[in-house]
Amino acid sequence: MMRRIVTIAAIAALTLTLSAAKSDPFTGRVEGPPAQCVDTSTTMSGPVIAGKDVIVINAGRRLWRAKVRGQCVGIQPFNTLLIDRWGSQVCRNDRFRVLQQGLSIPSQWCFFDGFVPYDRVKK
């Protein structure tokens, strides 16, 4: 597989980011069992930083909260994720960097530590 660095701009999901800054994007959703990987080939938008230490992957009806291993500088709304990906999935131990607004040098490598799905509550 060819390795590629995928830049996911927060602008692509500005609506989600703005609403997340005002409220919790997981409100009205039920947490599911943790997963090692998320298929990003069918996501509605790329991963976005929705709050301090909160990365959200919008997969249509399901939202995923990406857990981050250890400390990662710069995880806050309106910053950009630079994900080092192999294929169409983002998995535990995949690495990424954070590019802060107004800067041209990204953070040190950070690592995903699993993903938690959140589904809408069925009425």
N, C-alpha and C positions, 0 to 999 in steps of 0.2 A: 504494500500500500504506500501510496505517496503521502508523505507528511506535509501538512500545510498549516499555516497559522491563520486562524480565522479571526477577523476583527468584528466584534459585535458592538455596534454603536448604540449608546443609550437613546439616541434620537429615534432609532427604528421602533422603539417601544415607549415613546415619550408619554403617551396616554397612561400606560400602566405605571410608569415611574411617577408621574404626577399624582395619580390617585393613591399610589402606595405611600407617598410622602405624607398624605393627609390621613390615611387609614390603613389598617392591616389588610393586605390583599388576600389573606387566608380566612377572613371573616365569612361565616356561612358555609364553610367547607369542613370536611371530616378528614383527619389525618389517616393515612394508610400505612402499611408496613414499609420499612426502608428498602431501598433498592441500590444495587451497585452501579447501574448504568441507566441513562435516559437516552432514548432514541430521539435525536434532534432533526432527523430528516423530515418529520411530519409536524414539527412545532409551528405554531402560529407566529412566533417571534423568537428571536434569540434570547439567551440569558441576559437579564438586566439586573442591575443593582437597585433594589427597591427600598433599601434602608441600611442603617449601619449594621454590617455583618449579615445582610440578607440578600441572597441571590435567588431570583425567581426565573423559572423556565416555564413559559406559557405554552402548553400543548393542547390548546382548544378547551375542551371540557375539564381538563386536569391541569392543575398547577403543581409544579415541583419546587420544593425548597432545597437548594443545594447547600449542603453542609461544607464548611471549610475547615481543613485540618490546621490547627494552631492559629497563630496570629497572621493576618494579612493586611498590610497597610493600604489604605485608600479605598476600602470597600464602603462606599457611600454613594447616594444617588447622584446621577449625572456624570459619573466617571465611566470609563469604557473598559470592558473586559477584552483582553487579548488571549484567546484560548488556543493552546497547542493541541490539535486534534488529530486522531487517526480514525478515518472512516466517518460514519454517520452517528456515532454515539459519543456521549460524554460520560466518562466513567470515573469511579473512585480512583484516586491517585493520578488522574490526568492533571496537568499543570496549566496555570494561567497567570497572567500578569494584570495589573490594574494601571491604567493610564489616567492620571488626574488631569482635570481640565486645566488648560493653560501650560501644561508641561509636555515635553517631547520625549522624556526618558521614562519608561514604565517602571513599576515596582519590581522588587525581587520576585522570584517564582513563588507562587502559592499553589496549594493542592486541594482538589475536591476530596471530601471525605464521605461520600455517599449522598443519597438523595431521598427526600421524603415526599410522597405524593399527597395531594389534597384534592378531594373530589367534592363537587357540590352536594349539598344535602338534598336528598330526594324527598319531595313532598307528596 
